[in-house]
Amino acid sequence: METDMDSDTMEQMDIEKPKPYACMMCDKRFSHKGNLDVHTRTHTGERPFQCSICDKRFVTKQRLLWHQTKHTEAPLASDSLGENHFSVQKSKHLCTECGKYFESRSALTIHCRTHSGERPFDCTVCDKRFARLGQLVRHGRIHSGEKPFQCATCGKAFGRSEHLRVHMKFHSGEKAFQCTVCKKRFTTSSELIVHGRSHTGEKPYRCTQCGRAFSRSGELDRHSSVHTGAKPYECTVCKKRFTRPGSLSRHGIVHTGAKPYQCSLCPDVFSQSAYLKKHMKIIHRVETAATGQEPVPDHQPGTGMFGLTNK
C-alpha cells in the first residue's frame, strides 16, 4: 500500500534501517532477506511463481495473484499473512467441466485442453504434440539448436528461459533444497525430487512398450527411441540423424576436427572422452577417476600415445 510520506521522509527511514543483506552481483543492500531474494531475480531472470492455468511466470507471489484475477471467478486464496487482497469480478467464459471462469474465450479454450487432452500443435520433425503453441515453439529449439537466452556472466546460452534461471543459481552458489536423508543440497527442487528417488528406489516413468521403468522422464524418452526408431536430431552438415542430442554433439566433432579432451599426463588430445579414457588405461595404466586414486604415470615425459616421442 502506498503512503503519503514524502520522498525525504522515506529516504530518512530507509537510511536508519540496518541492511545486513547484500546482493552478490551489484552490492545493493537490504534490511530483509525476502527483499534481497526478490531483487536477486532481476539479475538471474528467475520467475518462481507460475500460473497453473496459462503457464505464465512471475517474479513475486503478489504479481501472480494479480494475474490470476484474469482466470478465476472466486476470491483468491489467502496469502501467507492470511489476508485476501483482491475481489474478483465474474467473467463470462465458463468451463463446464470444473466451473472456473475466464476473461477471454481463448483462455478458456486453452484451459479446456487440460480436461480433453487435446494437443493441436504437432512438431513436424518428431511428431510430438502439444496443447499450447508456446510449448511447441520451445520444443522446436531442440531440433533447430536455437538458444536465445544467454547468461550475462559466462556467455552460456540456453533454449529455455527457465534453464537460464537455474544456471544463474550456479553462479550465486545458491542451494536452497536439502535432502532430509543424506543432507545433500541442491540448486532446484526438481533436482532434490529426482535425487530422493535414489533413496526410495521410485521409478515413476514406465515404458508402455516393454514395461521398463525409469527414475527420470529424460531416461524414458531416450529409451523410447529403441522401440520407435525415431531419430529427430539431424546434422546440418551431412544430414545424418541421431536418436539423442548428445550423439549429435559428439558427431559434430567429425566435421570441426575439434579435440577438446586433453590428457593430463601427456600432450595427446582426443575428440571423445571415451578415447581419452582408453588412452589413460592403455598408455598410462590409469583406470577411470571413479577409483578415487590420483593417476600415477608410468611413462617417460615427452612420450605420446603408444610410446612414440612427440616432436
C-alpha positions as CSV (number, residue, x, y, z in Angstrom):
1,M,0.0,0.0,0.0
2,E,1.3,3.4,-0.9
3,T,1.6,6.1,1.8
4,D,1.5,9.9,1.7
5,M,5.0,10.3,3.1
6,D,7.3,12.5,1.0
7,S,10.4,11.1,-0.5
8,D,12.7,12.8,2.0
9,T,10.9,11.1,4.9
10,M,11.0,7.7,3.3
11,E,14.7,8.1,2.4
12,Q,15.5,9.0,6.0
13,M,13.6,5.9,7.3
14,D,15.4,3.8,4.7
15,I,18.8,5.1,5.8
16,E,18.1,4.4,9.5
17,K,17.2,0.8,8.9
18,P,20.1,-1.7,9.2
19,K,20.8,-3.5,5.9
20,P,22.7,-6.7,6.6
21,Y,21.7,-8.5,3.4
22,A,23.9,-7.6,0.4
23,C,23.4,-8.5,-3.3
24,M,26.4,-10.6,-4.5
25,M,26.1,-9.1,-8.0
26,C,25.7,-5.4,-7.5
27,D,26.3,-4.9,-3.8
28,K,23.0,-3.2,-3.2
29,R,21.9,-3.9,0.4
30,F,18.5,-4.7,2.0
31,S,17.1,-4.8,5.5
32,H,15.1,-8.1,4.9
33,K,16.3,-11.3,3.2
34,G,13.0,-11.6,1.3
35,N,13.7,-8.2,-0.3
36,L,17.1,-9.4,-1.3
37,D,15.7,-12.6,-2.8
38,V,13.2,-10.6,-4.9
39,H,16.0,-8.2,-6.0
40,T,18.3,-11.0,-7.0
41,R,15.8,-12.2,-9.5
42,T,16.4,-9.0,-11.5
43,H,19.9,-10.4,-12.2
44,T,19.0,-14.1,-12.6
45,G,15.7,-13.7,-14.5
46,E,14.1,-16.2,-12.1
47,R,10.3,-16.2,-12.1
48,P,9.4,-18.9,-9.5
49,F,5.7,-18.2,-9.3
50,Q,3.8,-20.0,-12.2
51,C,0.2,-19.7,-13.2
52,S,-1.4,-23.1,-13.1
53,I,-3.8,-22.2,-16.0
54,C,-1.7,-20.4,-18.7
55,D,1.9,-21.2,-17.5
56,K,3.0,-17.6,-17.3
57,R,5.6,-17.0,-14.6
58,F,6.2,-14.1,-12.2
59,V,8.9,-12.7,-10.0
60,T,6.7,-12.3,-6.9
61,K,3.7,-14.0,-5.5
62,Q,1.7,-10.7,-5.5
63,R,2.2,-10.3,-9.2
64,L,0.9,-13.9,-9.7
65,L,-2.1,-13.2,-7.6
66,W,-2.9,-10.1,-9.6
67,H,-2.5,-12.1,-12.8
68,Q,-4.8,-14.9,-11.6
69,T,-7.7,-12.5,-11.3
70,K,-8.0,-12.8,-15.1
71,H,-8.8,-16.5,-14.8
72,T,-10.9,-17.1,-11.8
73,E,-14.3,-16.1,-10.5
74,A,-13.9,-16.7,-6.8
75,P,-11.8,-14.7,-4.4
76,L,-8.2,-15.9,-4.4
77,A,-6.8,-17.9,-1.6
78,S,-5.3,-16.0,1.3
79,D,-1.6,-15.3,1.2
80,S,0.9,-16.2,3.9
81,L,-0.3,-13.3,6.1
82,G,-3.9,-14.6,6.0
83,E,-5.1,-11.5,4.0
84,N,-7.4,-11.5,1.0
85,H,-6.1,-8.7,-1.3
86,F,-8.4,-9.0,-4.2
87,S,-12.0,-9.2,-5.1
88,V,-12.7,-10.7,-8.5
89,Q,-15.5,-9.9,-10.8
90,K,-17.3,-12.7,-12.5
91,S,-16.0,-13.3,-16.1
92,K,-18.4,-14.6,-18.8
93,H,-16.5,-17.6,-20.1
94,L,-17.3,-20.7,-18.0
95,C,-15.6,-24.1,-18.1
96,T,-18.4,-26.6,-17.8
97,E,-16.1,-29.3,-16.6
98,C,-14.7,-27.6,-13.4
99,G,-16.8,-24.4,-13.0
100,K,-13.9,-22.0,-13.5
101,Y,-14.5,-18.7,-15.3
102,F,-12.1,-17.0,-17.7
103,E,-11.7,-13.4,-19.0
104,S,-11.4,-14.4,-22.7
105,R,-12.6,-17.3,-24.9
106,S,-9.0,-18.1,-25.9
107,A,-8.0,-18.6,-22.2
108,L,-11.0,-20.9,-21.8
109,T,-10.1,-22.8,-24.9
110,I,-6.5,-23.4,-23.7
111,H,-7.8,-24.4,-20.2
112,C,-10.3,-26.9,-21.6
113,R,-7.4,-28.9,-23.1
114,T,-6.4,-29.9,-19.6
115,H,-9.7,-31.8,-19.5
116,S,-9.9,-33.1,-23.1
117,G,-6.2,-34.0,-23.5
118,E,-6.3,-32.2,-26.9
119,R,-2.9,-31.4,-28.4
120,P,-3.4,-29.5,-31.6
121,F,0.2,-28.3,-32.1
122,D,2.4,-31.0,-33.6
123,C,6.1,-31.0,-34.3
124,T,6.9,-31.6,-38.0
125,V,10.3,-33.2,-37.1
126,C,9.4,-35.8,-34.5
127,D,5.6,-35.8,-34.4
128,K,5.3,-34.8,-30.7
129,R,2.1,-32.9,-30.0
130,F,1.5,-30.0,-27.6
131,A,-1.5,-28.3,-26.0
132,R,-0.1,-24.8,-26.4
133,L,1.8,-23.0,-29.2
134,G,4.4,-21.8,-26.8
135,Q,5.2,-25.4,-25.8
136,L,5.7,-26.3,-29.5
137,V,8.0,-23.2,-30.0
138,R,10.2,-24.2,-27.0
139,H,10.3,-27.8,-28.2
140,G,11.3,-26.7,-31.7
141,R,14.6,-25.3,-30.3
142,I,15.7,-28.9,-29.6
143,H,15.8,-29.6,-33.3
144,S,16.9,-26.1,-34.5
145,G,19.6,-25.7,-31.8
146,E,18.4,-22.1,-31.2
147,K,19.4,-20.8,-27.8
148,P,18.1,-17.3,-27.3
149,F,18.7,-17.0,-23.6
150,Q,22.3,-16.1,-22.8
151,C,24.0,-15.8,-19.4
152,A,25.4,-12.3,-18.9
153,T,28.1,-13.7,-16.6
154,C,29.7,-16.5,-18.6
155,G,28.0,-16.3,-22.0
156,K,26.5,-19.8,-21.9
157,A,23.2,-19.9,-23.9
158,F,20.0,-21.9,-23.4
159,G,16.9,-22.8,-25.3
160,R,14.6,-22.0,-22.4
161,S,14.4,-19.1,-20.0
162,E,13.9,-21.4,-17.0
163,H,17.1,-23.2,-17.8
164,L,18.9,-19.9,-17.7
165,R,17.3,-19.1,-14.3
166,V,18.6,-22.4,-13.0
167,H,22.0,-21.9,-14.4
168,M,22.3,-18.5,-12.8
169,K,22.0,-20.2,-9.4
170,F,25.3,-22.0,-10.0
171,H,27.0,-18.6,-10.2
172,S,25.4,-17.4,-7.0
173,G,26.1,-20.7,-5.3
174,E,22.6,-20.9,-4.0
175,K,21.5,-24.4,-2.9
176,A,18.3,-24.0,-1.0
177,F,16.9,-27.5,-1.2
178,Q,18.3,-30.1,1.2
179,C,17.7,-33.9,1.2
180,T,16.3,-34.9,4.6
181,V,18.0,-38.4,4.3
182,C,21.6,-37.6,3.4
183,K,21.6,-33.8,3.9
184,K,23.0,-33.2,0.4
185,R,21.9,-29.9,-1.0
186,F,20.6,-29.0,-4.5
187,T,20.0,-25.9,-6.5
188,T,16.5,-26.7,-7.6
189,S,13.5,-28.5,-6.1
190,S,13.4,-30.8,-9.2
191,E,17.0,-31.9,-8.6
192,L,16.0,-32.8,-5.0
193,I,13.0,-34.7,-6.1
194,V,15.0,-36.8,-8.6
195,H,17.7,-37.3,-6.0
196,G,15.2,-38.5,-3.5
197,R,14.4,-41.5,-5.8
198,S,17.9,-42.8,-5.2
199,H,16.8,-43.4,-1.6
200,T,13.3,-44.7,-2.2
201,G,14.0,-46.6,-5.4
202,E,11.0,-45.0,-7.0
203,K,10.8,-45.2,-10.8
204,P,7.7,-43.4,-11.9
205,Y,8.3,-43.3,-15.6
206,R,7.4,-46.6,-17.2
207,C,7.7,-47.6,-20.9
208,T,4.3,-48.7,-22.3
209,Q,6.0,-51.0,-24.8
210,C,8.2,-53.2,-22.6
211,G,7.4,-52.1,-19.0
212,R,10.9,-51.0,-18.1
213,A,10.8,-48.2,-15.5
214,F,13.0,-45.1,-15.0
215,S,13.5,-42.5,-12.3
216,R,13.8,-39.6,-14.8
217,S,11.5,-38.7,-17.7
218,G,14.5,-38.0,-19.9
219,E,15.7,-41.5,-19.5
220,L,12.3,-42.8,-20.6
221,D,12.4,-40.5,-23.7
222,R,15.8,-41.8,-24.7
223,H,14.7,-45.4,-24.1
224,S,11.6,-45.0,-26.2
225,S,13.7,-44.4,-29.4
226,V,14.7,-48.1,-29.1
227,H,11.1,-49.0,-29.9
228,T,10.1,-46.2,-32.3
229,G,13.4,-46.0,-34.2
230,A,12.9,-42.2,-34.2
231,K,16.0,-40.1,-35.0
232,P,14.9,-36.4,-34.5
233,Y,18.4,-34.9,-34.3
234,E,19.9,-34.1,-37.7
235,C,23.4,-33.0,-38.5
236,T,23.2,-29.7,-40.5
237,V,26.4,-30.6,-42.4
238,C,25.9,-34.2,-43.6
239,K,22.2,-34.8,-42.7
240,K,23.0,-37.8,-40.6
241,R,20.3,-38.4,-38.0
242,F,20.6,-39.4,-34.3
243,T,18.3,-40.5,-31.5
244,R,19.9,-38.3,-28.8
245,P,21.2,-34.7,-28.8
246,G,24.4,-35.9,-27.1
247,S,25.1,-38.3,-30.0
248,L,24.6,-35.4,-32.5
249,S,27.0,-33.2,-30.5
250,R,29.7,-35.9,-30.5
251,H,29.2,-36.5,-34.2
252,G,29.7,-32.7,-34.9
253,I,33.3,-33.0,-33.9
254,V,33.9,-35.1,-37.0
255,H,33.2,-32.0,-39.1
256,T,35.0,-29.4,-36.9
257,G,38.1,-31.6,-36.2
258,A,38.0,-30.4,-32.6
259,K,39.7,-32.4,-29.9
260,P,38.6,-31.0,-26.6
261,Y,39.7,-33.8,-24.3
262,Q,43.3,-33.3,-23.1
263,C,45.4,-36.0,-21.4
264,S,46.6,-34.6,-18.0
265,L,49.8,-36.7,-18.3
266,C,51.0,-36.1,-21.8
267,P,50.3,-33.7,-24.7
268,D,47.8,-36.0,-26.5
269,V,44.3,-34.8,-27.2
270,F,41.1,-36.6,-28.3
271,S,37.8,-35.9,-29.9
272,Q,35.8,-38.1,-27.5
273,S,36.0,-38.7,-23.7
274,A,35.9,-42.5,-24.4
275,Y,39.1,-42.3,-26.4
276,L,40.8,-40.4,-23.6
277,K,39.7,-43.0,-21.1
278,K,41.0,-45.8,-23.3
279,H,44.3,-43.9,-23.7
280,M,44.7,-43.4,-20.0
281,K,44.1,-47.1,-19.3
282,I,46.4,-48.5,-22.1
283,I,49.2,-45.9,-22.2
284,H,49.3,-44.6,-18.6
285,R,47.7,-47.7,-16.9
286,V,45.3,-45.4,-15.1
287,E,41.7,-46.6,-14.5
288,T,38.8,-44.1,-14.5
289,A,38.7,-41.4,-11.9
290,A,36.0,-43.5,-10.1
291,T,38.7,-45.4,-8.3
292,G,39.3,-42.3,-6.2
293,Q,43.1,-42.5,-6.7
294,E,45.3,-40.0,-8.3
295,P,46.7,-41.1,-11.6
296,V,50.3,-42.3,-11.5
297,P,52.2,-42.1,-14.8
298,D,54.4,-45.0,-15.9
299,H,55.8,-43.3,-19.0
300,Q,58.7,-41.0,-19.6
301,P,58.0,-37.3,-20.1
302,G,57.6,-36.4,-23.7
303,T,56.1,-39.6,-24.9
304,G,52.7,-39.7,-26.6
305,M,50.3,-42.4,-27.5
306,F,51.8,-45.8,-28.0
307,G,55.1,-44.6,-26.5
308,L,56.0,-42.5,-29.6
309,T,58.0,-39.4,-28.9
310,N,56.2,-36.2,-29.6
311,K,58.2,-33.7,-31.6
